[in-house]
C-alpha cells in the first residue's frame, strides 16, 4: 500500500462503485476525522446525545418542514436557476431577471420532491456510521436519488445550478447530474479560501469568486482561468444593502482586542491527507496570551469557529484572560480595536469594518500549527499585508503598529457586483441564445 489513505484505498480496491465513494468522500472523512470534544457536534457522540439529536432531527423534519416557507428568492424570470448560494446572491440574480428555485434537497414543502427518499438519505448522512454509508442498500438509495435529481431538474426545466461548495454529498451529486445533462453548474464562493488546489472548488463548470486576487490564487493552484469568474460580493455592492467602501485608516490599539481561534478541519482536502495535533489549537491561544500579557493586555474577547465547543476550550483557559464571545460577528468586529487571528474570511470582514486584522500564523517549513500549508495572503507573500509567522513577528507588529494597507480590499472584493455573465453561461451551456 502506497500513500496511505482509507478512502482512496476503498475507491481503488474494495470493489464498491468508485463514483459513489467519490460522492461520499466528505461524509466518509467526517466519520474518521470529525471527532473529539473540541468540536461542538462531533460525529462520535454518546448514545444519549445521539438519541436526542436524532429525535430533534425527525421532529423538525416531520412537524416543521412541511409548513416551512421557501427562503430562496421569489421566481421572477424565465430562465430557471436552482441555488443554495449564501448571502444576497439569490435575491440579486432574481432581480436580474432569473427565476431562482431552491435546490431539491432543501425544498421542504414547496417542491414536488421525493420526501421519503430524501429523508432516508439524510438520516444516514446525519447519523449513519461508516458501514452504513458503504452498504449496498444505501448505494441503491444514492442511485435512486441521482435518478430523481436528473428527472427533477429536467421536469422543472432548471437550466443552471449554483452551490456554495463542492465537497458535501448533495452538492457534489447535483454537479454530477448537471454535467450529465450538459447544463452549467457554478460554485459561488462563500468565504476566503484556506486552500487552493486543482480539485476542490473545481468540480463545477464555473467558479465565482469575489475579487481578482482570489482568482489569481486559484489559477496558481491549478484551476483554469477561463472557468473562474470575478463577481464581487453580494453584500458589498451598489445593488446590495451596503456598498463597499475602503476605510482611510484602520483601527489598531490594544484596548478591545478580538481574538479568533484556529479551528481543525473535520475532513481532508483532496490533494493530500494531513493529521493534526489538536493540542496546537490551545497552543495557538497560549502563544497569543503570552505576547499580549507582555504588552500589558489584561483580557481579550475570544471568538470560536462555529464548529467548535466552548466547554472544551474553557477547560483549557483558566484565569479569565479570554472572555468568550457569542455576539453576531458584525457586532463583535464593530466593538473591536484590533482583530487577531489565523487564515479566515473574518480577515475581509474586519478590514471592511475599518479594524486592522493582525494575521498570526506560526509556520515551520511552510506549514502551520495544524500541519497544513499556509496560503496567501496569510503566508506573508502579499504586499501591504504584514503577517506574523512567529512570536517574534507578532511582537514586532504590535510594537510597530504594523497595520494592513486598506487599499488591498478591492483586490479581494470587486467594488461592484457583476452578474452579467450568468445569461451568457446559461446560453452557452444550453447551446441557445438566452
C-alpha positions as a Markdown table, in Angstrom:
| # | Residue | x | y | z |
|---|---|---|---|---|
| 1 | Unk | 0.0 | 0.0 | 0.0 |
| 2 | Unk | 1.4 | 3.3 | -1.1 |
| 3 | Unk | 0.4 | 6.8 | 0.2 |
| 4 | Unk | -2.0 | 5.5 | 2.9 |
| 5 | Unk | -5.5 | 6.9 | 2.9 |
| 6 | Unk | -8.5 | 4.8 | 3.6 |
| 7 | Unk | -11.0 | 6.4 | 1.3 |
| 8 | Unk | -8.5 | 6.2 | -1.7 |
| 9 | Unk | -7.9 | 2.5 | -0.9 |
| 10 | Unk | -11.6 | 1.7 | -0.8 |
| 11 | Unk | -12.1 | 3.6 | -4.1 |
| 12 | Unk | -9.4 | 1.5 | -5.8 |
| 13 | Unk | -9.6 | -1.9 | -4.1 |
| 14 | Unk | -13.0 | -2.5 | -2.4 |
| 15 | Unk | -15.0 | -3.4 | -5.4 |
| 16 | Unk | -17.6 | -0.8 | -4.5 |
| 17 | Unk | -18.7 | 1.8 | -7.1 |
| 18 | Unk | -15.8 | 4.4 | -7.2 |
| 19 | Unk | -18.3 | 7.1 | -8.2 |
| 20 | Unk | -20.4 | 6.5 | -5.2 |
| 21 | Unk | -17.4 | 6.5 | -2.9 |
| 22 | Unk | -16.2 | 9.8 | -4.5 |
| 23 | Unk | -19.6 | 11.4 | -3.9 |
| 24 | Unk | -19.4 | 10.3 | -0.3 |
| 25 | Unk | -15.8 | 11.3 | 0.4 |
| 26 | Unk | -16.7 | 14.3 | 2.6 |
| 27 | Unk | -19.1 | 12.3 | 4.7 |
| 28 | Unk | -16.7 | 9.3 | 5.0 |
| 29 | Unk | -14.0 | 11.7 | 6.0 |
| 30 | Unk | -16.2 | 13.1 | 8.7 |
| 31 | Unk | -16.6 | 9.6 | 10.3 |
| 32 | Unk | -12.8 | 9.4 | 10.6 |
| 33 | Unk | -11.7 | 12.9 | 11.4 |
| 34 | Unk | -14.7 | 14.9 | 12.7 |
| 35 | Unk | -14.3 | 13.6 | 16.3 |
| 36 | Unk | -13.3 | 14.8 | 19.7 |
| 37 | Unk | -14.8 | 17.2 | 22.2 |
| 38 | Unk | -13.1 | 20.2 | 20.6 |
| 39 | Unk | -15.9 | 20.1 | 18.0 |
| 40 | Unk | -19.3 | 21.3 | 19.1 |
| 41 | Unk | -21.1 | 18.5 | 17.3 |
| 42 | Unk | -18.7 | 15.6 | 16.6 |
| 43 | Unk | -19.8 | 12.5 | 14.9 |
| 44 | Unk | -18.7 | 10.4 | 17.8 |
| 45 | Unk | -21.3 | 11.2 | 20.4 |
| 46 | Unk | -22.7 | 9.4 | 23.4 |
| 47 | Unk | -25.7 | 7.1 | 23.0 |
| 48 | Unk | -27.9 | 9.7 | 24.8 |
| 49 | Unk | -26.6 | 12.6 | 22.8 |
| 50 | Unk | -27.1 | 10.6 | 19.6 |
| 51 | Unk | -30.7 | 9.7 | 20.5 |
| 52 | Unk | -31.5 | 13.4 | 21.3 |
| 53 | Unk | -30.0 | 14.6 | 18.1 |
| 54 | Unk | -32.0 | 12.0 | 16.1 |
| 55 | Unk | -35.2 | 13.0 | 17.9 |
| 56 | Unk | -34.6 | 16.7 | 17.2 |
| 57 | Unk | -33.9 | 16.0 | 13.6 |
| 58 | Unk | -37.0 | 13.9 | 13.0 |
| 59 | Unk | -39.3 | 16.3 | 15.0 |
| 60 | Unk | -38.1 | 19.2 | 12.9 |
| 61 | Unk | -38.5 | 17.2 | 9.6 |
| 62 | Unk | -42.0 | 15.8 | 10.4 |
| 63 | Unk | -43.5 | 18.8 | 12.1 |
| 64 | Unk | -41.8 | 21.9 | 10.7 |
| 65 | Unk | -40.6 | 21.0 | 7.2 |
| 66 | Unk | -44.0 | 20.6 | 5.5 |
| 67 | Unk | -45.0 | 24.2 | 6.5 |
| 68 | Unk | -41.6 | 25.8 | 6.0 |
| 69 | Unk | -41.8 | 28.7 | 3.6 |
| 70 | Unk | -39.3 | 28.9 | 0.8 |
| 71 | Unk | -36.3 | 31.1 | 1.8 |
| 72 | Unk | -34.9 | 31.5 | -1.7 |
| 73 | Unk | -35.7 | 34.5 | -3.9 |
| 74 | Unk | -39.1 | 34.7 | -5.5 |
| 75 | Unk | -39.1 | 33.5 | -9.1 |
| 76 | Unk | -39.3 | 36.4 | -11.4 |
| 77 | Unk | -37.9 | 35.4 | -14.8 |
| 78 | Unk | -38.0 | 32.8 | -17.5 |
| 79 | Unk | -34.5 | 31.3 | -17.1 |
| 80 | Unk | -34.6 | 29.0 | -14.0 |
| 81 | Unk | -31.7 | 28.5 | -11.6 |
| 82 | Unk | -31.6 | 26.1 | -8.7 |
| 83 | Unk | -29.4 | 27.7 | -6.0 |
| 84 | Unk | -28.5 | 27.5 | -2.3 |
| 85 | Unk | -25.8 | 30.2 | -2.6 |
| 86 | Unk | -25.0 | 32.3 | 0.5 |
| 87 | Unk | -25.5 | 36.0 | 1.3 |
| 88 | Unk | -27.8 | 38.0 | -1.1 |
| 89 | Unk | -26.8 | 36.1 | -4.2 |
| 90 | Unk | -30.2 | 34.5 | -4.9 |
| 91 | Unk | -32.1 | 37.8 | -4.4 |
| 92 | Unk | -29.7 | 39.7 | -6.7 |
| 93 | Unk | -29.8 | 37.1 | -9.6 |
| 94 | Unk | -33.6 | 37.2 | -9.2 |
| 95 | Unk | -33.5 | 40.9 | -9.7 |
| 96 | Unk | -31.5 | 40.4 | -12.8 |
| 97 | Unk | -34.5 | 38.5 | -14.4 |
| 98 | Unk | -33.9 | 34.9 | -13.4 |
| 99 | Unk | -36.2 | 32.6 | -11.7 |
| 100 | Unk | -34.4 | 31.3 | -8.6 |
| 101 | Unk | -35.6 | 28.0 | -7.1 |
| 102 | Unk | -34.4 | 26.0 | -4.1 |
| 103 | Unk | -32.2 | 23.0 | -4.5 |
| 104 | Unk | -34.3 | 19.9 | -4.3 |
| 105 | Unk | -32.7 | 18.7 | -1.0 |
| 106 | Unk | -33.8 | 21.9 | 0.7 |
| 107 | Unk | -37.2 | 22.3 | -0.9 |
| 108 | Unk | -39.3 | 21.4 | 2.1 |
| 109 | Unk | -43.0 | 21.7 | 1.3 |
| 110 | Unk | -42.5 | 24.0 | -1.7 |
| 111 | Unk | -41.5 | 21.4 | -4.4 |
| 112 | Unk | -42.8 | 18.1 | -5.5 |
| 113 | Unk | -39.9 | 16.2 | -4.0 |
| 114 | Unk | -39.3 | 12.5 | -3.1 |
| 115 | Unk | -39.6 | 13.3 | 0.6 |
| 116 | Unk | -39.3 | 9.7 | 1.8 |
| 117 | Unk | -36.2 | 9.0 | -0.3 |
| 118 | Unk | -34.6 | 12.3 | 0.8 |
| 119 | Unk | -35.4 | 11.6 | 4.4 |
| 120 | Unk | -33.8 | 8.1 | 4.2 |
| 121 | Unk | -30.6 | 9.5 | 2.7 |
| 122 | Unk | -30.5 | 12.5 | 5.1 |
| 123 | Unk | -30.8 | 10.2 | 8.1 |
| 124 | Unk | -27.8 | 8.1 | 7.0 |
| 125 | Unk | -25.8 | 11.2 | 6.2 |
| 126 | Unk | -26.5 | 12.8 | 9.5 |
| 127 | Unk | -26.4 | 9.7 | 11.8 |
| 128 | Unk | -25.2 | 6.7 | 9.9 |
| 129 | Unk | -21.8 | 5.1 | 10.6 |
| 130 | Unk | -19.1 | 4.3 | 8.1 |
| 131 | Unk | -20.5 | 0.9 | 7.4 |
| 132 | Unk | -24.0 | 2.4 | 6.7 |
| 133 | Unk | -22.5 | 4.8 | 4.1 |
| 134 | Unk | -20.8 | 1.9 | 2.3 |
| 135 | Unk | -23.8 | -0.5 | 2.4 |
| 136 | Unk | -25.4 | -1.9 | -0.7 |
| 137 | Unk | -28.8 | -0.6 | 0.3 |
| 138 | Unk | -27.5 | 2.9 | 0.7 |
| 139 | Unk | -25.7 | 2.7 | -2.6 |
| 140 | Unk | -29.1 | 1.8 | -4.1 |
| 141 | Unk | -30.7 | 4.8 | -2.5 |
| 142 | Unk | -27.9 | 7.1 | -3.9 |
| 143 | Unk | -28.5 | 5.8 | -7.4 |
| 144 | Unk | -32.3 | 6.3 | -6.9 |
| 145 | Unk | -31.6 | 9.9 | -5.6 |
| 146 | Unk | -29.3 | 10.6 | -8.6 |
| 147 | Unk | -32.0 | 9.4 | -11.0 |
| 148 | Unk | -34.6 | 11.6 | -9.1 |
| 149 | Unk | -32.4 | 14.7 | -9.3 |
| 150 | Unk | -31.9 | 14.1 | -13.0 |
| 151 | Unk | -35.7 | 13.8 | -13.5 |
| 152 | Unk | -36.5 | 16.7 | -11.2 |
| 153 | Unk | -34.1 | 19.1 | -13.0 |
| 154 | Unk | -35.4 | 18.1 | -16.4 |
| 155 | Unk | -39.1 | 18.3 | -15.4 |
| 156 | Unk | -38.7 | 21.7 | -13.8 |
| 157 | Unk | -36.6 | 22.9 | -16.7 |
| 158 | Unk | -33.8 | 24.1 | -14.3 |
| 159 | Unk | -31.1 | 25.5 | -16.6 |
| 160 | Unk | -28.3 | 26.2 | -14.2 |
| 161 | Unk | -27.1 | 25.2 | -10.7 |
| 162 | Unk | -25.4 | 27.4 | -8.2 |
| 163 | Unk | -24.0 | 25.9 | -5.0 |
| 164 | Unk | -21.6 | 27.3 | -2.3 |
| 165 | Unk | -19.1 | 24.4 | -2.3 |
| 166 | Unk | -18.5 | 21.1 | -4.0 |
| 167 | Unk | -17.3 | 18.8 | -1.2 |
| 168 | Unk | -20.5 | 17.7 | 0.6 |
| 169 | Unk | -22.6 | 14.9 | -0.8 |
| 170 | Unk | -25.7 | 16.7 | -2.1 |
| 171 | Unk | -23.8 | 19.5 | -3.9 |
| 172 | Unk | -21.3 | 17.1 | -5.4 |
| 173 | Unk | -24.1 | 14.7 | -6.6 |
| 174 | Unk | -26.1 | 17.6 | -8.2 |
| 175 | Unk | -23.0 | 18.9 | -10.0 |
| 176 | Unk | -22.5 | 15.4 | -11.5 |
| 177 | Unk | -26.1 | 15.3 | -12.6 |
| 178 | Unk | -25.8 | 18.7 | -14.3 |
| 179 | Unk | -22.7 | 17.5 | -16.2 |
| 180 | Unk | -24.7 | 14.6 | -17.4 |
| 181 | Unk | -27.5 | 16.9 | -18.5 |
| 182 | Unk | -24.9 | 19.2 | -20.3 |
| 183 | Unk | -26.2 | 22.2 | -18.2 |
| 184 | Unk | -23.9 | 24.6 | -16.5 |
| 185 | Unk | -23.1 | 24.4 | -12.8 |
| 186 | Unk | -21.4 | 27.1 | -10.7 |
| 187 | Unk | -19.8 | 27.4 | -7.3 |
| 188 | Unk | -20.4 | 30.8 | -5.7 |
| 189 | Unk | -17.5 | 31.2 | -3.3 |
| 190 | Unk | -18.9 | 31.6 | 0.3 |
| 191 | Unk | -15.6 | 32.5 | 2.0 |
| 192 | Unk | -12.0 | 33.4 | 1.7 |
| 193 | Unk | -10.4 | 30.0 | 0.8 |
| 194 | Unk | -8.0 | 28.3 | 3.2 |
| 195 | Unk | -6.6 | 26.1 | 0.5 |
| 196 | Unk | -6.0 | 26.4 | -3.3 |
| 197 | Unk | -5.7 | 23.2 | -5.4 |
| 198 | Unk | -6.8 | 21.8 | -8.7 |
| 199 | Unk | -9.6 | 19.6 | -7.3 |
| 200 | Unk | -11.6 | 21.3 | -4.7 |
| 201 | Unk | -13.8 | 24.2 | -6.0 |
| 202 | Unk | -13.1 | 22.8 | -9.5 |
| 203 | Unk | -15.8 | 20.2 | -9.9 |
| 204 | Unk | -18.4 | 22.5 | -11.3 |
| 205 | Unk | -18.2 | 24.2 | -14.7 |
| 206 | Unk | -17.5 | 27.7 | -13.2 |
| 207 | Unk | -16.1 | 29.1 | -10.0 |
| 208 | Unk | -17.5 | 32.5 | -8.9 |
| 209 | Unk | -15.0 | 34.5 | -6.7 |
| 210 | Unk | -15.2 | 37.9 | -5.0 |
| 211 | Unk | -12.1 | 39.5 | -6.3 |
| 212 | Unk | -9.2 | 39.4 | -8.8 |
| 213 | Unk | -6.6 | 38.3 | -6.2 |
| 214 | Unk | -8.7 | 35.3 | -5.2 |
| 215 | Unk | -8.9 | 34.3 | -8.9 |
| 216 | Unk | -5.1 | 34.7 | -9.2 |
| 217 | Unk | -4.6 | 32.3 | -6.2 |
| 218 | Unk | -7.0 | 29.7 | -7.7 |
| 219 | Unk | -5.2 | 29.9 | -11.0 |
| 220 | Unk | -1.9 | 29.3 | -9.2 |
| 221 | Unk | -3.5 | 26.3 | -7.5 |
| 222 | Unk | -4.3 | 24.7 | -10.9 |
| 223 | Unk | -7.8 | 25.9 | -11.9 |
| 224 | Unk | -8.1 | 27.1 | -15.4 |
| 225 | Unk | -8.5 | 30.9 | -15.6 |
| 226 | Unk | -11.4 | 30.7 | -18.1 |
| 227 | Unk | -13.7 | 29.0 | -15.7 |
| 228 | Unk | -13.1 | 31.5 | -12.8 |
| 229 | Unk | -15.4 | 34.5 | -13.0 |
| 230 | Unk | -15.0 | 37.5 | -10.7 |
| 231 | Unk | -18.4 | 38.7 | -9.4 |
| 232 | Unk | -17.8 | 40.9 | -6.4 |
| 233 | Unk | -19.5 | 40.2 | -3.1 |
| 234 | Unk | -23.3 | 40.1 | -2.9 |
| 235 | Unk | -23.4 | 42.0 | 0.3 |
| 236 | Unk | -21.0 | 44.8 | -0.7 |
| 237 | Unk | -22.0 | 46.4 | -4.0 |
| 238 | Unk | -24.2 | 49.3 | -5.1 |
| 239 | Unk | -27.1 | 46.9 | -5.5 |
| 240 | Unk | -26.6 | 45.3 | -2.1 |
| 241 | Unk | -27.6 | 46.5 | 1.4 |
| 242 | Unk | -24.3 | 48.3 | 1.8 |
| 243 | Unk | -21.8 | 49.5 | -0.8 |
| 244 | Unk | -18.1 | 48.6 | -0.5 |
| 245 | Unk | -16.1 | 51.4 | 1.0 |
| 246 | Unk | -12.4 | 51.4 | 1.6 |
| 247 | Unk | -11.6 | 53.0 | 5.0 |
| 248 | Unk | -8.8 | 55.6 | 5.1 |
| 249 | Unk | -7.2 | 54.2 | 8.2 |
| 250 | Unk | -7.7 | 51.0 | 10.2 |
| 251 | Unk | -8.2 | 51.0 | 14.0 |
| 252 | Unk | -5.1 | 49.4 | 15.7 |
| 253 | Unk | -4.9 | 49.6 | 19.5 |
| 254 | Unk | -4.8 | 47.2 | 22.4 |
| 255 | Unk | -7.9 | 48.5 | 24.2 |
| 256 | Unk | -10.5 | 46.0 | 23.0 |
| 257 | Unk | -8.9 | 43.0 | 21.2 |
| 258 | Unk | -10.9 | 40.3 | 19.4 |
| 259 | Unk | -9.0 | 37.0 | 19.1 |
| 260 | Unk | -10.1 | 34.3 | 16.7 |
| 261 | Unk | -9.4 | 30.6 | 17.4 |
| 262 | Unk | -7.6 | 28.4 | 14.9 |
| 263 | Unk | -10.1 | 25.5 | 14.1 |
| 264 | Unk | -9.4 | 22.0 | 12.9 |
| 265 | Unk | -10.9 | 20.6 | 9.8 |
| 266 | Unk | -13.5 | 17.8 | 10.0 |
| 267 | Unk | -12.5 | 16.3 | 6.6 |
| 268 | Unk | -9.5 | 16.1 | 4.4 |
| 269 | Unk | -8.7 | 18.3 | 1.3 |
| 270 | Unk | -8.4 | 16.4 | -1.9 |
| 271 | Unk | -4.7 | 16.8 | -2.7 |
| 272 | Unk | -3.2 | 15.4 | 0.4 |
| 273 | Unk | -4.2 | 13.9 | 3.8 |
| 274 | Unk | -2.9 | 15.6 | 6.9 |
| 275 | Unk | -3.2 | 14.6 | 10.6 |
| 276 | Unk | -3.4 | 17.4 | 13.1 |
| 277 | Unk | -2.5 | 17.7 | 16.8 |
| 278 | Unk | -5.5 | 19.2 | 18.5 |
| 279 | Unk | -3.2 | 20.4 | 21.3 |
| 280 | Unk | -2.0 | 23.1 | 19.0 |
| 281 | Unk | -5.4 | 24.7 | 19.0 |
| 282 | Unk | -4.7 | 25.6 | 22.6 |
| 283 | Unk | -1.0 | 26.3 | 22.0 |
| 284 | Unk | -2.1 | 28.9 | 19.5 |
| 285 | Unk | -4.1 | 30.8 | 22.2 |
| 286 | Unk | -1.5 | 30.3 | 24.8 |
| 287 | Unk | 1.0 | 31.9 | 22.5 |
| 288 | Unk | -1.2 | 34.9 | 21.8 |
| 289 | Unk | -1.9 | 35.3 | 25.6 |
| 290 | Unk | 1.9 | 35.2 | 26.3 |
| 291 | Unk | 2.7 | 38.1 | 23.9 |
| 292 | Unk | -0.4 | 40.2 | 24.8 |
| 293 | Unk | 0.3 | 40.0 | 28.5 |
| 294 | Unk | 3.8 | 41.1 | 28.0 |
| 295 | Unk | 2.3 | 44.2 | 26.4 |
| 296 | Unk | 0.1 | 44.9 | 29.3 |
| 297 | Unk | -3.2 | 43.4 | 28.0 |
| 298 | Unk | -5.4 | 42.1 | 30.8 |
| 299 | Unk | -8.2 | 40.4 | 28.9 |
| 300 | Unk | -9.4 | 39.9 | 25.3 |
| 301 | Unk | -12.6 | 38.7 | 23.7 |
| 302 | Unk | -12.2 | 35.2 | 22.2 |
| 303 | Unk | -14.4 | 34.1 | 19.3 |
| 304 | Unk | -14.5 | 30.4 | 18.4 |
| 305 | Unk | -15.3 | 29.0 | 15.0 |
| 306 | Unk | -19.0 | 27.9 | 14.9 |
| 307 | Unk | -17.8 | 24.2 | 14.7 |
| 308 | Unk | -16.0 | 24.4 | 18.0 |
| 309 | Unk | -17.0 | 23.6 | 21.6 |
| 310 | Unk | -16.9 | 26.4 | 24.2 |
| 311 | Unk | -16.9 | 23.9 | 27.0 |
| 312 | Unk | -13.8 | 22.2 | 25.6 |
| 313 | Unk | -11.9 | 25.4 | 25.2 |
| 314 | Unk | -13.0 | 26.8 | 28.5 |
| 315 | Unk | -11.5 | 23.8 | 30.3 |
| 316 | Unk | -8.0 | 24.8 | 29.0 |
| 317 | Unk | -8.2 | 28.5 | 29.5 |
| 318 | Unk | -8.4 | 29.4 | 33.2 |
| 319 | Unk | -7.8 | 32.9 | 34.7 |
| 320 | Unk | -10.3 | 35.0 | 32.8 |
| 321 | Unk | -7.9 | 36.4 | 30.2 |
| 322 | Unk | -10.1 | 35.1 | 27.4 |
| 323 | Unk | -13.7 | 36.2 | 27.5 |
| 324 | Unk | -15.9 | 34.1 | 25.2 |
| 325 | Unk | -17.9 | 35.9 | 22.6 |
| 326 | Unk | -21.3 | 34.8 | 21.3 |
| 327 | Unk | -22.4 | 38.1 | 19.7 |
| 328 | Unk | -23.2 | 38.4 | 15.9 |
| 329 | Unk | -19.9 | 38.7 | 14.1 |
| 330 | Unk | -20.7 | 42.2 | 12.8 |
| 331 | Unk | -21.2 | 43.5 | 16.4 |
| 332 | Unk | -18.1 | 41.9 | 17.7 |
| 333 | Unk | -15.9 | 43.5 | 15.0 |
| 334 | Unk | -17.6 | 46.8 | 15.4 |
| 335 | Unk | -16.6 | 46.9 | 19.1 |
| 336 | Unk | -13.0 | 45.7 | 18.4 |
| 337 | Unk | -9.9 | 47.9 | 18.4 |
| 338 | Unk | -7.9 | 45.1 | 16.8 |
| 339 | Unk | -8.6 | 41.6 | 15.5 |
| 340 | Unk | -6.0 | 38.9 | 15.8 |
| 341 | Unk | -6.4 | 35.6 | 14.1 |
| 342 | Unk | -5.3 | 32.9 | 11.5 |
| 343 | Unk | -6.4 | 32.5 | 7.9 |
| 344 | Unk | -10.1 | 33.4 | 7.9 |
| 345 | Unk | -12.8 | 35.1 | 6.0 |
| 346 | Unk | -13.1 | 37.4 | 9.0 |
| 347 | Unk | -9.9 | 39.0 | 7.6 |
| 348 | Unk | -12.0 | 40.6 | 4.9 |
| 349 | Unk | -14.9 | 41.5 | 7.2 |
| 350 | Unk | -12.6 | 43.2 | 9.7 |
| 351 | Unk | -10.8 | 45.3 | 7.1 |
| 352 | Unk | -14.1 | 46.5 | 5.6 |
| 353 | Unk | -15.3 | 47.5 | 9.1 |
| 354 | Unk | -12.1 | 49.6 | 9.5 |
| 355 | Unk | -10.4 | 47.3 | 12.0 |
| 356 | Unk | -6.9 | 46.0 | 11.5 |
| 357 | Unk | -6.5 | 42.2 | 11.3 |
| 358 | Unk | -3.2 | 41.1 | 12.7 |
| 359 | Unk | -2.6 | 37.8 | 10.9 |
| 360 | Unk | -0.9 | 35.3 | 13.3 |
| 361 | Unk | 0.1 | 32.1 | 11.5 |
| 362 | Unk | 3.1 | 30.4 | 13.2 |
| 363 | Unk | 4.9 | 28.5 | 10.5 |
| 364 | Unk | 7.5 | 25.8 | 10.2 |
| 365 | Unk | 8.7 | 24.8 | 6.7 |
| 366 | Unk | 5.7 | 26.5 | 5.1 |
| 367 | Unk | 3.2 | 24.6 | 7.4 |
| 368 | Unk | 1.0 | 26.0 | 10.1 |
| 369 | Unk | 0.3 | 24.6 | 13.6 |
| 370 | Unk | -2.2 | 22.1 | 12.1 |
| 371 | Unk | 0.4 | 20.8 | 9.7 |
| 372 | Unk | -1.4 | 22.4 | 6.7 |
| 373 | Unk | 0.2 | 24.7 | 4.0 |
| 374 | Unk | -0.3 | 28.4 | 4.7 |
| 375 | Unk | -1.9 | 30.1 | 1.7 |
| 376 | Unk | -1.7 | 33.7 | 0.6 |
| 377 | Unk | -2.3 | 36.3 | 1.7 |
| 378 | Unk | -1.6 | 34.7 | 5.1 |
| 379 | Unk | 1.8 | 33.5 | 4.2 |
| 380 | Unk | 3.4 | 36.9 | 4.1 |
| 381 | Unk | 3.7 | 37.0 | 0.3 |
| 382 | Unk | 1.2 | 39.8 | -0.3 |
| 383 | Unk | 2.5 | 43.4 | -0.3 |
| 384 | Unk | 0.6 | 45.6 | 2.1 |
| 385 | Unk | -0.4 | 42.7 | 4.3 |
| 386 | Unk | 2.1 | 42.2 | 7.2 |
| 387 | Unk | 2.0 | 38.7 | 8.7 |
| 388 | Unk | 3.3 | 37.3 | 12.0 |
| 389 | Unk | 4.7 | 33.8 | 11.4 |
| 390 | Unk | 6.4 | 33.6 | 14.8 |
| 391 | Unk | 6.1 | 35.1 | 18.3 |
| 392 | Unk | 8.9 | 37.5 | 17.4 |
| 393 | Unk | 7.0 | 38.7 | 14.3 |
| 394 | Unk | 3.9 | 39.1 | 16.5 |
| 395 | Unk | 5.7 | 41.3 | 19.0 |
| 396 | Unk | 7.3 | 43.4 | 16.2 |
| 397 | Unk | 3.9 | 44.1 | 14.6 |
| 398 | Unk | 2.4 | 45.1 | 17.9 |
| 399 | Unk | 5.3 | 47.4 | 18.7 |
| 400 | Unk | 5.5 | 49.0 | 15.3 |
| 401 | Unk | 1.7 | 49.1 | 14.7 |
| 402 | Unk | 2.1 | 47.1 | 11.6 |
| 403 | Unk | -1.3 | 47.6 | 10.0 |
| 404 | Unk | -2.6 | 46.3 | 6.8 |
| 405 | Unk | -2.9 | 48.7 | 3.9 |
| 406 | Unk | -6.7 | 49.2 | 3.3 |
| 407 | Unk | -6.1 | 49.6 | -0.4 |
| 408 | Unk | -5.8 | 45.8 | -0.7 |
| 409 | Unk | -9.6 | 45.4 | 0.0 |
| 410 | Unk | -10.7 | 45.9 | -3.7 |
| 411 | Unk | -8.2 | 43.2 | -4.7 |
| 412 | Unk | -10.3 | 40.7 | -2.7 |
| 413 | Unk | -13.7 | 42.1 | -3.3 |
| 414 | Unk | -14.6 | 43.7 | -6.7 |
| 415 | Unk | -16.4 | 47.0 | -5.8 |
| 416 | Unk | -19.4 | 46.5 | -8.0 |
| 417 | Unk | -21.3 | 43.2 | -8.3 |
| 418 | Unk | -21.2 | 41.8 | -11.9 |
| 419 | Unk | -23.7 | 39.0 | -12.7 |
| 420 | Unk | -23.9 | 39.7 | -16.4 |
| 421 | Unk | -22.1 | 36.5 | -17.2 |
| 422 | Unk | -24.9 | 34.3 | -16.0 |
| 423 | Unk | -27.1 | 34.7 | -19.0 |
| 424 | Unk | -24.1 | 34.1 | -21.3 |
| 425 | Unk | -23.1 | 31.0 | -19.3 |
| 426 | Unk | -26.6 | 29.5 | -19.5 |
| 427 | Unk | -26.9 | 30.3 | -23.2 |
| 428 | Unk | -23.5 | 28.6 | -23.8 |
| 429 | Unk | -24.5 | 25.6 | -21.8 |
| 430 | Unk | -27.8 | 25.2 | -23.5 |
| 431 | Unk | -26.5 | 26.0 | -27.0 |
| 432 | Unk | -29.2 | 28.7 | -27.4 |
| 433 | Unk | -29.5 | 32.4 | -27.2 |
| 434 | Unk | -30.8 | 33.3 | -23.8 |
